[in-house]
Amino acid sequence: MSCAEREKQNDALTAHVLTATSGLSTIAAYLPVGSEPGSVEMLDALVTRGVQVLLPVARNDETGTPTALAWGQYRPGELVDAPFGLREPGPPVSGPATLAEAELVLIPALAVDGRGNRLGRGAGFYDRSLGFVAASVALIAPLYVGEILDKIPAGPHDVPVTHALTADGLVTLG
C-alpha cells in the first residue's frame, strides 16, 4: 500500500473513530507502530474533543513473561521512549485495572477474521489485559481495507474483538 493510500485510509479511520466515540469520556487506544492503522493525529483529535485517551504501557515480569498492560493518559507532546521500541505516556501510570474505566477499546491488529479472532504481534499483552474490560464495551480493531480474513487460528487464551473498523466503516464480528 502506498503512503498516500495509507494516509487516506487513516484519515477515514479517524473520522470513524470520532463518530464511534461521540459522547464517551474515556477510551483506551494505542500508538501505531510502523505501518499499523491509526495515527497520533487521531489521538490528538480525540483529546481535542475532550475524550480521555488511555494508552498501554507494556512490561515483562522478572522472568521475561509479558504482563497485563498498565495504562497512562495520553497528553499530546508528552510521550516517552519505552522498551520494545515503543513510545508511551509518561508518569503517572496506573495498573491493569484502569482499563475498566474505558467505554471503548481500540486494539492493534495485523488482521482479524469474521469471528473476531485477532492476529497481533504474539506477546499476549492484550489477551492478558482484556479481562478488566466490561463485557458491554466494544473491542475494536482498526484495520486497513483487506485485513479482515476468512480464518485466523486462535487458542483458548485469545480474546476476540467485537468489531473491526476500516476506512469503509464499522464491521460487527463474532
Residue frames as a rotation matrix with the C-alpha (Angstrom) as fourth column:
MET 1
0.586 0.810 0.000 0.00
0.810 -0.586 0.000 0.00
0.000 0.000 -1.000 0.00
SER 2
-0.136 -0.630 0.765 1.35
0.558 -0.686 -0.467 3.42
0.819 0.363 0.445 -0.90
CYS 3
-0.819 -0.221 -0.530 1.95
0.567 -0.458 -0.685 6.08
-0.091 -0.861 0.500 1.73
ALA 4
-0.838 0.545 0.040 -0.78
-0.505 -0.800 0.324 8.20
0.208 0.251 0.945 0.13
GLU 5
-0.076 0.833 -0.548 -3.31
-0.165 0.531 0.831 5.34
0.983 0.153 0.097 0.34
ARG 6
-0.333 -0.112 -0.936 -2.32
0.821 0.454 -0.346 4.61
0.464 -0.884 -0.060 3.94
GLU 7
-0.978 -0.051 -0.202 -2.80
0.144 -0.864 -0.482 8.29
-0.150 -0.500 0.853 4.82
LYS 8
-0.548 0.833 -0.073 -6.19
-0.595 -0.327 0.734 8.35
0.588 0.446 0.675 3.09
GLN 9
0.044 0.564 -0.825 -7.34
0.280 0.785 0.552 5.27
0.959 -0.255 -0.123 5.00
ASN 10
-0.594 -0.310 -0.743 -6.02
0.788 -0.036 -0.615 6.67
0.163 -0.950 0.266 8.30
ASP 11
-0.940 0.321 0.114 -7.97
-0.326 -0.945 -0.025 9.89
0.100 -0.061 0.993 7.70
ALA 12
-0.120 0.936 -0.330 -11.13
-0.460 0.242 0.854 7.82
0.880 0.255 0.402 7.17
LEU 13
-0.133 0.003 -0.991 -10.37
0.678 0.730 -0.088 5.74
0.723 -0.683 -0.099 10.28
THR 14
-0.941 -0.244 -0.233 -10.00
0.337 -0.644 -0.687 8.94
0.017 -0.725 0.689 12.30
ALA 15
-0.619 0.777 0.113 -13.40
-0.669 -0.597 0.442 10.18
0.411 0.198 0.890 11.11
HIS 16
0.122 0.677 -0.726 -15.00
-0.076 0.736 0.673 6.82
0.990 -0.026 0.141 12.02
VAL 17
-0.434 -0.345 -0.832 -13.32
0.771 0.335 -0.541 6.76
0.465 -0.877 0.120 15.44
LEU 18
-0.989 0.098 0.113 -14.56
-0.136 -0.899 -0.416 10.28
0.061 -0.426 0.902 16.18
THR 19
-0.190 0.973 -0.133 -18.09
-0.684 -0.034 0.729 9.15
0.705 0.230 0.671 15.32
ALA 20
0.116 0.217 -0.969 -17.81
0.284 0.928 0.242 5.94
0.952 -0.303 0.046 17.38
THR 21
-0.543 -0.435 -0.718 -16.56
0.793 0.016 -0.609 7.83
0.277 -0.900 0.336 20.43
SER 22
-0.491 0.434 0.755 -19.12
-0.184 -0.899 0.397 10.64
0.851 0.057 0.522 20.34
GLY 23
0.492 0.748 0.446 -20.45
-0.540 -0.140 0.830 11.12
0.683 -0.649 0.335 23.86
LEU 24
0.659 -0.325 -0.678 -17.80
0.590 0.782 0.199 8.94
0.466 -0.531 0.708 25.50
SER 25
0.906 -0.333 0.260 -15.48
-0.419 -0.784 0.458 10.30
0.051 -0.524 -0.850 28.18
THR 26
0.044 -0.924 0.380 -12.73
-0.780 0.206 0.591 7.64
-0.624 -0.323 -0.712 28.34
ILE 27
0.946 0.149 -0.289 -11.36
-0.299 0.747 -0.594 5.22
0.127 0.648 0.751 25.77
ALA 28
0.243 -0.906 0.346 -8.29
-0.076 0.338 0.938 3.02
-0.967 -0.255 0.013 25.55
ALA 29
0.947 -0.027 -0.321 -6.25
-0.323 -0.079 -0.943 3.22
0.000 0.997 -0.083 22.38
TYR 30
0.474 -0.848 0.237 -2.72
0.635 0.516 0.575 2.54
-0.610 -0.122 0.783 21.17
LEU 31
0.276 -0.507 -0.817 0.13
-0.626 -0.740 0.247 4.29
-0.729 0.443 -0.522 19.42
PRO 32
0.992 0.118 -0.044 0.59
-0.109 0.623 -0.775 2.73
-0.064 0.773 0.631 15.98
VAL 33
0.130 -0.971 0.202 3.92
-0.181 0.177 0.967 1.02
-0.975 -0.162 -0.153 15.38
GLY 34
-0.779 -0.495 0.385 5.38
0.282 0.271 0.920 1.14
-0.560 0.825 -0.071 11.89
SER 35
-0.888 0.446 -0.110 2.59
-0.292 -0.363 0.885 0.98
0.354 0.818 0.453 9.33
GLU 36
-0.675 0.691 -0.258 -0.17
0.721 0.542 -0.432 -0.09
-0.159 -0.478 -0.864 11.77
PRO 37
-0.072 0.752 0.655 -3.52
0.597 -0.494 0.632 1.62
0.799 0.436 -0.414 11.21
GLY 38
0.717 0.369 -0.592 -4.17
0.693 -0.468 0.548 4.75
-0.075 -0.803 -0.592 13.23
SER 39
-0.024 -0.721 0.693 -2.19
0.527 -0.598 -0.604 7.88
0.849 0.351 0.394 13.95
VAL 40
-0.683 -0.261 -0.683 -1.10
0.716 -0.424 -0.554 10.30
-0.145 -0.867 0.476 16.62
GLU 41
-0.908 0.389 0.154 -3.37
-0.297 -0.859 0.417 12.79
0.295 0.333 0.896 14.84
MET 42
-0.071 0.899 -0.432 -6.32
0.136 0.438 0.889 10.50
0.988 0.005 -0.153 15.66
LEU 43
-0.099 -0.038 -0.994 -5.36
0.966 0.235 -0.106 10.57
0.237 -0.971 0.013 19.34
ASP 44
-0.939 -0.279 -0.203 -4.92
0.316 -0.932 -0.180 14.36
-0.139 -0.233 0.963 19.22
ALA 45
-0.613 0.775 0.156 -8.39
-0.288 -0.403 0.869 14.75
0.736 0.487 0.470 17.67
LEU 46
0.119 0.642 -0.758 -9.91
0.587 0.570 0.575 12.65
0.801 -0.513 -0.309 20.46
VAL 47
-0.399 -0.351 -0.847 -8.20
0.907 -0.287 -0.308 14.72
-0.135 -0.891 0.433 23.16
THR 48
-0.987 0.054 0.154 -9.30
-0.006 -0.956 0.293 17.94
0.163 0.288 0.944 21.43
ARG 49
-0.216 0.974 -0.074 -12.89
-0.152 0.041 0.988 16.65
0.964 0.225 0.139 21.70
GLY 50
-0.016 0.175 0.984 -12.45
-0.952 -0.303 0.038 16.16
0.305 -0.937 0.172 25.44
VAL 51
0.868 0.264 -0.421 -12.01
-0.185 0.958 0.219 12.38
0.461 -0.112 0.880 25.42
GLN 52
0.287 -0.784 0.550 -9.54
-0.831 0.081 0.550 10.96
-0.476 -0.615 -0.629 27.93
VAL 53
0.687 -0.152 -0.711 -7.34
-0.460 0.666 -0.587 8.54
0.563 0.730 0.387 25.99
LEU 54
0.565 -0.499 0.657 -5.60
-0.500 0.427 0.754 5.75
-0.656 -0.754 -0.008 27.90
LEU 55
0.471 -0.502 -0.725 -2.50
-0.705 0.279 -0.652 4.28
0.529 0.819 -0.223 26.26
PRO 56
0.962 -0.047 -0.269 -0.83
0.158 0.898 0.410 0.98
0.222 -0.437 0.872 27.12
VAL 57
0.226 -0.929 0.293 2.43
-0.969 -0.244 -0.025 0.55
0.095 -0.279 -0.956 28.98
ALA 58
0.847 0.092 -0.524 3.92
-0.196 0.970 -0.146 -2.86
0.494 0.227 0.839 28.17
ARG 59
-0.014 -0.860 0.511 6.32
-0.996 -0.032 -0.083 -4.62
0.088 -0.510 -0.856 30.53
ASN 60
0.173 -0.043 -0.984 7.61
-0.070 0.996 -0.056 -8.11
0.983 0.078 0.169 31.20
ASP 61
0.959 0.102 0.263 7.85
-0.270 0.057 0.961 -9.58
0.083 -0.993 0.083 34.68
GLU 62
0.314 -0.913 0.260 11.14
-0.820 -0.122 0.560 -10.63
-0.479 -0.389 -0.787 36.26
THR 63
-0.003 -0.284 0.959 11.07
0.158 0.947 0.281 -13.93
-0.987 0.153 0.042 34.30
GLY 64
-0.892 -0.350 -0.287 10.62
-0.177 -0.315 0.933 -12.15
-0.416 0.883 0.219 30.97
THR 65
-0.521 0.791 0.321 6.94
0.851 0.510 0.124 -13.08
-0.066 0.338 -0.939 30.65
PRO 66
-0.693 0.343 0.634 4.62
0.017 -0.872 0.489 -10.34
0.721 0.350 0.598 29.33
THR 67
-0.797 0.461 -0.390 2.29
0.451 0.025 -0.892 -8.95
-0.401 -0.887 -0.228 31.99
ALA 68
0.319 0.918 0.234 -1.14
0.942 -0.281 -0.183 -7.35
-0.102 0.279 -0.955 31.74
LEU 69
-0.235 -0.401 0.886 -0.81
0.624 -0.760 -0.179 -3.84
0.745 0.511 0.429 30.35
ALA 70
-0.324 0.129 -0.937 -0.57
0.713 -0.618 -0.332 -0.84
-0.622 -0.776 0.108 32.63
TRP 71
0.249 0.532 0.809 -2.20
0.913 -0.407 -0.013 2.38
0.322 0.743 -0.587 31.38
GLY 72
-0.549 -0.399 -0.735 -1.32
0.589 -0.808 -0.001 6.05
-0.594 -0.433 0.678 31.22
GLN 73
0.556 0.791 -0.256 -3.21
0.414 -0.530 -0.740 9.09
-0.721 0.305 -0.622 29.99
TYR 74
-0.075 -0.516 0.853 -2.24
0.992 -0.122 0.014 10.39
0.097 0.848 0.522 26.56
ARG 75
0.572 0.115 -0.812 -1.14
0.243 -0.970 0.034 14.00
-0.783 -0.216 -0.583 26.65
PRO 76
0.886 -0.214 0.412 -0.05
0.403 -0.087 -0.911 15.43
0.231 0.973 0.009 23.28
GLY 77
0.483 -0.794 0.369 3.67
-0.350 -0.562 -0.749 16.07
0.802 0.233 -0.549 23.14
GLU 78
0.172 -0.392 0.903 4.42
-0.985 -0.051 0.166 14.12
-0.019 -0.918 -0.395 26.33
LEU 79
0.969 0.110 -0.220 5.29
-0.138 0.984 -0.114 10.65
0.203 0.141 0.969 25.05
VAL 80
0.261 -0.914 0.310 8.46
-0.853 -0.068 0.518 8.94
-0.452 -0.399 -0.797 26.23
ASP 81
-0.125 -0.406 -0.905 10.66
-0.731 0.654 -0.193 6.22
0.670 0.638 -0.379 24.76
ALA 82
0.435 0.399 0.807 9.87
-0.835 0.514 0.196 2.78
-0.337 -0.759 0.557 26.15
PRO 83
-0.473 -0.571 0.671 11.02
-0.306 0.821 0.482 -0.84
-0.826 0.022 -0.563 25.97
PHE 84
-0.038 0.398 0.916 10.33
0.636 0.717 -0.285 -2.87
-0.771 0.572 -0.281 22.83
GLY 85
-0.851 -0.365 0.377 10.99
0.521 -0.505 0.688 0.21
-0.061 0.782 0.621 20.65
LEU 86
0.094 0.979 0.183 7.65
0.918 -0.156 0.365 1.73
0.386 0.134 -0.913 21.66
ARG 87
-0.809 -0.107 0.579 6.58
-0.115 -0.936 -0.334 5.18
0.577 -0.336 0.744 22.80
GLU 88
-0.127 0.759 -0.638 4.23
0.848 0.417 0.327 5.50
0.515 -0.499 -0.697 25.75
PRO 89
0.645 0.393 0.655 2.70
0.011 -0.863 0.506 8.08
0.764 -0.319 -0.561 28.08
GLY 90
-0.535 -0.825 0.183 4.92
-0.118 -0.142 -0.983 9.42
0.837 -0.547 -0.022 30.82
PRO 91
-0.705 0.244 -0.667 4.08
0.701 0.382 -0.602 9.15
0.108 -0.891 -0.440 34.51
PRO 92
-0.384 -0.003 0.923 1.78
-0.729 0.614 -0.302 8.69
-0.566 -0.789 -0.238 36.22
VAL 93
-0.520 0.217 -0.826 0.95
-0.518 0.689 0.507 5.17
0.679 0.692 -0.246 35.07
SER 94
0.013 0.633 0.774 -1.86
-0.965 0.209 -0.156 3.10
-0.261 -0.745 0.614 36.59
GLY 95
-0.670 -0.307 0.676 -2.26
-0.311 0.943 0.119 -0.65
-0.674 -0.130 -0.727 36.86
PRO 96
-0.974 0.220 0.050 -4.16
0.159 0.510 0.845 -3.02
0.161 0.831 -0.532 34.56
ALA 97
-0.348 0.906 -0.241 -7.49
0.876 0.222 -0.429 -2.49
-0.335 -0.360 -0.871 36.37
THR 98
-0.506 0.105 -0.856 -7.55
-0.120 -0.991 -0.051 1.08
-0.854 0.077 0.514 34.99
LEU 99
-0.989 0.117 -0.085 -8.74
-0.066 0.160 0.985 -0.45
0.129 0.980 -0.150 31.72
ALA 100
-0.455 0.872 -0.181 -12.14
0.881 0.410 -0.237 -0.92
-0.133 -0.267 -0.954 33.42
GLU 101
-0.240 0.331 -0.913 -12.67
0.163 -0.913 -0.374 2.85
-0.957 -0.238 0.165 33.00
ALA 102
-0.927 -0.220 -0.302 -12.66
-0.239 -0.273 0.932 2.58
-0.287 0.937 0.201 29.20
GLU 103
0.053 0.999 -0.001 -16.01
-0.384 0.019 -0.923 2.87
-0.922 0.049 0.385 27.43
LEU 104
0.984 0.078 -0.161 -14.45
-0.178 0.353 -0.919 1.64
-0.015 0.932 0.361 24.17
VAL 105
0.266 -0.936 0.231 -11.12
-0.139 0.200 0.970 -0.08
-0.954 -0.290 -0.077 23.45
LEU 106
0.796 -0.189 -0.574 -9.12
-0.590 -0.038 -0.806 0.27
0.131 0.981 -0.142 20.24
ILE 107
0.515 -0.563 0.646 -6.84
-0.118 0.700 0.704 -2.76
-0.849 -0.439 0.294 19.89
PRO 108
-0.086 -0.604 -0.792 -3.95
-0.937 -0.221 0.271 -3.08
-0.339 0.765 -0.547 17.43
ALA 109
0.416 0.201 0.887 -4.19
0.052 0.968 -0.244 -5.96
-0.908 0.147 0.392 14.97
LEU 110
-0.735 -0.629 -0.254 -2.46
-0.308 -0.025 0.951 -7.10
-0.604 0.777 -0.175 11.83
ALA 111
-0.638 0.637 -0.434 -5.71
-0.384 0.225 0.895 -8.79
0.668 0.738 0.101 10.76
VAL 112
-0.520 0.556 0.649 -8.96
-0.586 0.321 -0.744 -10.24
-0.622 -0.767 0.159 12.16
ASP 113
-0.939 0.341 -0.037 -11.43
0.202 0.637 0.743 -12.85
0.277 0.691 -0.668 10.99
GLY 114
-0.320 0.916 0.242 -15.22
-0.244 -0.326 0.913 -12.86
0.915 0.233 0.328 10.98
ARG 115
0.410 0.429 -0.805 -15.33
0.616 0.521 0.591 -14.45
0.673 -0.738 -0.050 14.44
GLY 116
0.910 -0.079 0.408 -13.22
-0.286 -0.831 0.477 -11.65
0.301 -0.551 -0.779 15.92
ASN 117
0.646 -0.762 -0.048 -10.02
0.657 0.524 0.542 -13.64
-0.388 -0.382 0.839 16.22
ARG 118
0.929 -0.327 -0.172 -7.14
-0.355 -0.920 -0.168 -11.20
-0.103 0.217 -0.971 16.08
LEU 119
0.496 -0.868 0.029 -3.67
0.796 0.442 -0.413 -11.58
0.346 0.228 0.910 14.70
GLY 120
0.973 -0.222 -0.057 -1.47
-0.162 -0.843 0.513 -9.48
-0.162 -0.490 -0.856 16.95
ARG 121
0.347 -0.926 -0.146 2.26
-0.775 -0.196 -0.600 -9.40
0.527 0.322 -0.786 17.45
GLY 122
0.278 -0.150 -0.949 2.28
-0.011 0.987 -0.160 -12.58
0.960 0.055 0.273 19.51
ALA 123
-0.740 -0.651 0.167 3.26
-0.168 -0.062 -0.984 -11.48
0.651 -0.757 -0.063 23.02
GLY 124
-0.198 0.766 -0.612 -0.24
0.719 0.538 0.440 -11.70
0.666 -0.353 -0.657 24.52
PHE 125
-0.977 -0.185 -0.104 -0.22
0.206 -0.712 -0.671 -8.35
0.050 -0.677 0.734 26.33
TYR 126
-0.560 0.824 0.087 -3.79
-0.753 -0.550 0.362 -7.56
0.346 0.137 0.928 25.24
ASP 127
0.039 0.583 -0.812 -5.10
-0.042 0.813 0.581 -11.08
0.998 0.011 0.056 25.92
ARG 128
-0.493 -0.295 -0.819 -3.80
0.769 0.292 -0.568 -10.73
0.406 -0.910 0.083 29.49
SER 129
-0.989 -0.028 -0.143 -5.45
0.089 -0.896 -0.435 -7.31
-0.116 -0.443 0.889 29.85
LEU 130
-0.670 0.741 0.038 -8.90
-0.359 -0.369 0.857 -7.51
0.650 0.561 0.514 28.29
GLY 131
-0.287 0.549 -0.785 -10.41
0.735 0.652 0.187 -9.35
0.614 -0.524 -0.591 31.25
PHE 132
-0.723 -0.027 -0.690 -10.52
0.556 -0.617 -0.558 -5.97
-0.410 -0.787 0.461 33.00
VAL 133
-0.914 0.391 -0.112 -12.96
-0.377 -0.712 0.592 -4.60
0.152 0.583 0.798 30.39
ALA 134
-0.297 0.899 0.322 -16.72
-0.461 0.161 -0.873 -4.76
-0.836 -0.408 0.366 30.99
ALA 135
-0.495 0.139 0.857 -18.47
0.553 0.811 0.188 -7.28
-0.670 0.568 -0.479 28.72
SER 136
0.558 0.826 0.077 -20.59
0.626 -0.358 -0.693 -4.48
-0.545 0.435 -0.717 27.22
VAL 137
0.297 -0.531 -0.793 -17.57
-0.370 -0.830 0.417 -2.50
-0.880 0.170 -0.443 25.98
ALA 138
0.998 0.042 -0.047 -16.77
-0.056 0.279 -0.959 -2.66
-0.027 0.959 0.281 22.26
LEU 139
0.135 -0.977 0.164 -13.32
0.073 0.175 0.982 -4.08
-0.988 -0.120 0.095 21.47
ILE 140
0.941 0.318 -0.120 -12.47
-0.037 -0.257 -0.966 -2.56
-0.338 0.913 -0.230 18.10
ALA 141
-0.009 -0.949 0.316 -9.53
0.573 0.254 0.779 -3.43
-0.820 0.189 0.541 15.84
PRO 142
0.586 0.108 -0.803 -8.73
-0.487 -0.745 -0.455 -0.61
-0.648 0.658 -0.384 13.39
LEU 143
-0.018 -0.528 0.849 -7.56
0.502 0.729 0.464 -2.18
-0.864 0.435 0.252 10.12
TYR 144
-0.620 -0.134 -0.773 -6.76
-0.604 -0.547 0.580 -1.27
-0.500 0.827 0.258 6.57
VAL 145
0.502 0.809 -0.305 -9.22
-0.805 0.307 -0.508 -2.46
-0.317 0.501 0.805 3.94
GLY 146
0.422 -0.278 -0.863 -8.47
-0.532 0.695 -0.484 -6.08
0.735 0.663 0.145 3.09
GLU 147
-0.651 -0.746 0.141 -7.24
-0.523 0.306 -0.796 -7.10
0.550 -0.592 -0.589 6.55
ILE 148
0.065 0.692 0.719 -10.41
-0.846 0.421 -0.328 -8.99
-0.530 -0.587 0.612 7.51
LEU 149
-0.708 -0.492 -0.507 -9.52
-0.683 0.659 0.314 -12.58
0.180 0.569 -0.803 6.67
ASP 150
0.112 0.763 -0.636 -11.53
-0.452 0.609 0.651 -15.79
0.885 0.214 0.414 6.39
LYS 151
0.918 0.180 -0.354 -9.90
0.184 0.599 0.780 -17.54
0.353 -0.780 0.516 9.33
ILE 152
0.005 -0.898 0.439 -7.21
-0.676 -0.327 -0.661 -16.82
0.737 -0.293 -0.609 11.90
PRO 153
-0.041 -0.063 -0.997 -6.07
0.465 0.882 -0.075 -19.61
0.884 -0.467 -0.007 14.23
ALA 154
0.060 0.110 0.992 -6.97
-0.722 -0.682 0.119 -18.92
0.689 -0.723 0.038 17.86
GLY 155
-0.643 -0.318 -0.697 -6.18
0.252 0.771 -0.585 -20.58
0.723 -0.552 -0.415 21.15
PRO 156
0.197 0.786 -0.586 -8.18
0.848 0.164 0.504 -20.74
0.492 -0.596 -0.634 24.39
HIS 157
-0.176 -0.355 -0.918 -6.26
0.820 -0.568 0.062 -17.73
-0.544 -0.742 0.392 25.79
ASP 158
-0.894 -0.193 0.404 -7.04
0.418 -0.681 0.601 -15.48
0.159 0.706 0.690 22.80
VAL 159
-0.269 0.803 -0.532 -9.65
0.412 -0.403 -0.817 -12.79
-0.871 -0.439 -0.223 23.44
PRO 160
-0.287 0.194 0.938 -11.67
0.954 -0.035 0.299 -11.94
0.091 0.980 -0.175 20.31
VAL 161
-0.956 0.072 -0.285 -12.51
-0.053 -0.996 -0.075 -8.40
-0.289 -0.057 0.956 19.30
THR 162
-0.167 0.980 0.108 -16.15
0.437 0.171 -0.883 -7.44
-0.884 -0.100 -0.457 18.80
HIS 163
0.877 0.464 -0.125 -15.64
0.145 -0.503 -0.852 -5.15
-0.458 0.729 -0.508 15.81
ALA 164
-0.282 -0.880 0.382 -13.27
0.895 -0.098 0.435 -4.25
-0.346 0.464 0.816 13.02
LEU 165
0.642 0.404 -0.652 -13.02
0.159 -0.902 -0.402 -0.68
-0.750 0.155 -0.643 11.81
THR 166
-0.283 -0.691 0.666 -11.77
0.886 0.078 0.458 0.07
-0.368 0.719 0.590 8.31
ALA 167
-0.941 -0.079 -0.329 -11.92
-0.050 -0.929 0.366 3.09
-0.334 0.361 0.871 6.04
ASP 168
-0.674 0.734 -0.085 -15.23
0.037 0.149 0.988 1.61
0.738 0.663 -0.127 4.85
GLY 169
0.107 0.739 0.665 -16.75
-0.742 -0.386 0.549 1.68
0.662 -0.552 0.507 8.36
LEU 170
-0.420 -0.174 0.890 -17.51
-0.865 0.374 -0.335 -0.45
-0.274 -0.911 -0.308 11.40
VAL 171
-0.102 0.320 -0.942 -17.97
-0.500 0.802 0.327 -4.22
0.860 0.504 0.078 10.99
THR 172
0.327 0.280 0.903 -19.55
-0.928 0.278 0.250 -6.30
-0.181 -0.919 0.350 13.75
LEU 173
-0.399 -0.568 -0.719 -17.73
-0.620 0.746 -0.245 -9.60
0.676 0.348 -0.650 14.28
GLY 174
-0.810 -0.085 0.580 -18.50
-0.543 0.483 -0.687 -12.81
-0.222 -0.871 -0.437 16.12
